[in-house]
């Protein structure tokens, strides 16, 4: 069974905080954004929530590092400045993402079309990410 890479998870939470706490026109680092005490408190709050979710996955014999990947996805796709240090969006969003990879109920036929949509989106996302990272000619 995989073990949680807590440092990778903490770095992922830092990326979320960097996005949600953003205030200046061109921050070069998270320290240019806001005071270090609030940064540390916000990162720790995200980390505590994410670490609990990782423990839940590990208990279900799932890779707890899925949480780190989900947090990094949130940092890129969903974390925006108005959220600041409000954790509700993070808790809810993380819950939805983790339910996609570790459902708590028996699969139902009504959910199959949406899961097919998720599969299609995941293929498109990977394909577009691969195209963006391909060396230019």
C-alpha positions, 0 to 999 in steps of 0.5 A, a space after each residue: 500500500 502507498 504511503 502519503 508523501 506529506 511534503 508533496 501534499 503540503 506543497 500542493 496546499 501552498 499552491 492553493 493558498 498562493 491562488 486564493 490569497 493572491 492580491 497584488 498585480 504581479 506576485 513573484 512569490 507567495 510572500 509578496 501576497 500576504 503576511 507569513 502568519 496568515 499564509 502559514 495558517 491558511 496552508 495548515 488549514 488546507 493541509 489538515 483537511 487534505 491530510 484527513 482525506 488522505 487518511 480516509 483513502 489509505 483506510 479504504 486501501 486507496 493511494 492517499 497521494 490521490 489527495 495531493 494530485 486532487 489538491 494540485 488540480 484544485 490549485 490550477 482549476 478552482 482556487 481563486 482570490 475571492 476565496 482567501 482563507 475560507 475552507 468551505 469551497 476547498 472541503 466541498 471541491 475536494 470531496 467531489 473530486 475524491 468521490 469520483 475516484 472512491 465512491 461511497 455508494 454502490 454504482 448506479 445506472 443513473 450515474 454511468 452517463 456522467 462518469 462517461 462524461 468524466 472519462 471523456 473530459 479526462 482523456 481530452 485534458 490529458 491529450 491537451 496537456 500532452 500537446 502543450 508540453 510537447 516541444 515546439 518545432 
